[in-house]
Amino acid sequence: MTGRERREQLVSVGRQVFAEKGYDMASVEEIASRATVSKPIVYEHFGGKEGLYAVVVDREVSTLLSALETSLQDRRAHPRLLMERAAMAFLSYIDENEDGFRILVRDSPVSPSGGTFSSLLSDVAAQVEAILAAQLTLRSYSSRDAPMYAQMLVGMVAYTGQWWLETRRPAKEVVAARMVNLSWFGLGALEKSPRLRSESAS
């Protein structure tokens, strides 16, 4: 096995162990044992558990962010279609990368490049914000609310994704359709100056 092949093998094994046990409970000993190598080989390639974890997280962040960015690429598309594509991209990532998503949503040390689930969601929210700002302005709403609405939408998708990871029912297409239904028609009926009903009564 070449050095590059060994490195890829250790990343794959480390990904499985981190997904199963979390960062704290994972050990270099177990990773080395599953890969049928000695502990020094793991240290030689990654400097230790934290270095291996950082590579695993960075790859997962890149994979998910790339899928979401691609789904939001066509700014000429109807906003509802963009929402559908983003929801499906997120759920498809979970469906196809269960171990990776489990690693991302756990509370674990931050990788050197700053790749965490929360920072990834912030990146996605920034893209959604730009789309929302344009749509709000088109409809004579204040674009100042775009950052807040973007956080709400991305948070809904992220939390629903975590729930769906464990249930796997209904099908991801159904979940995506329901999410878009709630968010789209919620946005469609937005009040320009919303107030709490209790405030209005007082």
C-alpha positions, -999 to +999 in steps of 0.1 A: +000+000+000+014+034-010+016+062+015-013+080-001-034+048-001-026+042+036-036+078+044-069+073+026-075+040+045-069+057+078-092+086+070-119+060+061-114+040+092-112+071+114-144+084+099-162+052+110-148+052+145-155+089+151-191+084+138-197+054+161-180+066+192-176+104+190-143+122+193-137+117+230-143+080+230-124+073+198-088+062+203-057+060+181-054+024+193-087+014+179-082+032+147-048+015+142-063-018+151-092-016+126-067-005+099-043-033+109-014-009+114+007+001+143-001+033+163+031+051+150+017+048+115-014+069+125+009+095+142+032+096+112+004+105+089-017+128+111+002+136+142-025+120+164-062+117+168-069+154+165-051+157+132-070+128+118-103+142+131-095+176+115-090+160+080-123+140+084-143+170+094-128+192+067-137+167+040-173+164+053-177+202+055-164+205+019-187+178+006-218+192+022-211+228+014-203+220-022-236+202-026-255+231-010-237+257-030-244+238-062-281+236-053-283+274-048-261+283-079-288+293-104-300+327-090-323+331-120-343+300-108-376+306-089-369+309-051-392+280-043-372+258-067-340+269-050-354+259-016-364+225-030-330+219-044-313+230-012-335+208+010-329+178-013-292+184-014-290+185+024-311+153+029-293+135+001-260+143+018-273+128+051-287+098+032-254+091+014-230+102+042-246+091+074-212+087+092-200+121+081-232+138+092-231+122+126-195+135+130-205+170+119-234+174+143-216+162+174-199+186+198-163+180+191-130+200+189-129+225+162-106+216+133-076+239+125-094+253+095-124+263+115-147+237+099-176+230+122-213+223+115-223+257+129-198+276+107-209+256+077-245+265+084-234+302+087-219+299+052-251+285+038-272+311+056-251+339+040-261+325+005-297+321+015-297+357+029-286+371-005-315+353-023-340+364+004-329+400+003-335+402-034-369+386-031-380+408-002-370+439-020-389+428-051-420+425-030-415+458-012-405+442+021-375+454+042-344+435+032-330+442+066-349+411+078-331+388+053-303+377+077-328+367+104-351+348+080-321+331+065-310+318+099-345+306+106-348+287+073-314+271+075-320+262+112-352+245+103-335+224+076-306+215+098-327+204+128-351+185+106-321+167+090-309+156+124-343+142+132-346+124+098-311+109+103-326+088+131-361+081+117-355+077+080-392+080+075-409+094+055-388+094+023-364+123+019-385+136-010-415+138+012-396+155+040-381+181+016-416+188+001-430+193+036-401+216+046-405+237+015-443+238+020-440+252+055-413+277+047-426+288+013-462+295+024-449+310+056-429+334+036-457+339+011-480+352+039-454+374+056-467+406+073-446+436+065-445+447+102-453+417+123-462+421+160-470+397+188-508+395+193-502+401+230-485+434+222-514+444+199-539+438+227-521+459+253 
